[in-house]
Each structure stands twice: as structure tokens, then as C-alpha cells.
Amino acid sequence: MDFQYIAVDWQRQHILLSADSMAGLNRLILSEKGQLVIQQQAIWIYRIEEQVLVQVQQEINRTRVPFNQLVQPDH
């Protein structure tokens, strides 16, 4: 099973960053782009199956429904 690691905004409405590993996500967060994102808002980090993430992103693009209405993460 392949996973993606994602950072979503504090309201869990938008996927902001994604990577193939937690280390990759950490590198993105520490990058210039990531710093701009996290300076503006708090983020939540999740691990999600790659196939599920693709389906979620397609559904978000199709319906414009926020991430938090499509996915109920396990805490």
C-alpha cells in the first residue's frame, strides 16, 4: 500500500502540500513555499493512501467540496 503525506489548512478544507514520505513533507514545509504556507496559518498533517488521495482530489476538483466534508480522518 502506497501512502502520501499531506498538510491541510487548520480548518481542514484545503490540501496545501503533499509528499511521498514524512521526510519529504518535512522538506516541503521547510522550503520557501512551505514557509509561506505555514506562516499564514496552522496546518494538520495526515497520512493517506495514495489511491484515496487521488480520488479525493478529483472529487474536490469536480464538486468544489472541502476536504473535511469528503474525508473523516482518524485522529
C-alpha positions as CSV (number, residue, x, y, z in Angstrom):
1,M,0.0,0.0,0.0
2,D,1.4,3.4,-1.0
3,F,0.8,6.4,1.2
4,Q,1.0,10.2,0.7
5,Y,1.7,12.6,3.5
6,I,-0.4,15.8,3.3
7,A,-0.7,19.1,5.1
8,V,-4.1,20.7,5.2
9,D,-5.2,24.1,6.5
10,W,-6.3,24.4,10.1
11,Q,-10.0,24.2,9.1
12,R,-9.2,21.0,7.1
13,Q,-10.7,22.5,4.0
14,H,-7.8,22.6,1.6
15,I,-4.8,20.3,0.8
16,L,-1.8,22.6,0.9
17,L,1.2,20.3,0.4
18,S,1.8,16.6,-0.3
19,A,4.8,14.3,-0.5
20,D,5.6,10.6,-0.7
21,S,7.1,10.4,2.7
22,M,7.0,12.3,6.0
23,A,10.6,13.3,5.4
24,G,9.6,14.7,2.0
25,L,6.7,16.6,3.6
26,N,9.0,18.0,6.2
27,R,11.4,19.2,3.5
28,L,8.5,20.9,1.7
29,I,7.4,22.5,5.0
30,L,10.9,23.8,5.5
31,S,11.1,25.1,1.9
32,E,10.4,28.6,0.9
33,K,7.0,27.6,-0.4
34,G,6.2,25.7,2.8
35,Q,7.3,28.6,5.0
36,L,4.9,30.9,3.2
37,V,2.1,28.4,3.8
38,I,2.7,27.8,7.5
39,Q,3.4,31.4,8.3
40,Q,-0.1,32.3,7.2
41,Q,-1.9,29.5,9.1
42,A,-1.6,26.4,11.2
43,I,-1.7,23.1,9.5
44,W,-2.8,19.5,10.1
45,I,-0.7,16.6,8.8
46,Y,-2.1,13.3,7.7
47,R,-1.0,10.1,6.1
48,I,-3.5,8.9,3.4
49,E,-3.5,6.1,0.9
50,E,-2.2,7.4,-2.5
51,Q,-5.2,6.0,-4.4
52,V,-7.6,7.6,-1.9
53,L,-5.8,10.9,-2.2
54,V,-6.2,10.9,-6.0
55,Q,-9.9,10.1,-5.6
56,V,-10.3,12.9,-3.0
57,Q,-8.5,15.4,-5.2
58,Q,-10.6,14.5,-8.2
59,E,-13.8,14.9,-6.2
60,I,-12.7,18.3,-4.8
61,N,-11.9,19.5,-8.3
62,R,-15.3,18.2,-9.6
63,T,-17.5,19.4,-6.8
64,R,-15.5,22.1,-5.0
65,V,-16.5,20.4,-1.7
66,P,-13.9,21.0,1.0
67,F,-11.5,18.3,2.2
68,N,-13.2,18.0,5.6
69,Q,-16.5,17.1,4.0
70,L,-15.1,14.3,1.9
71,V,-12.7,12.8,4.4
72,Q,-13.2,12.0,8.1
73,P,-9.6,11.4,9.3
74,D,-8.9,9.0,12.2
75,H,-7.3,11.1,15.0
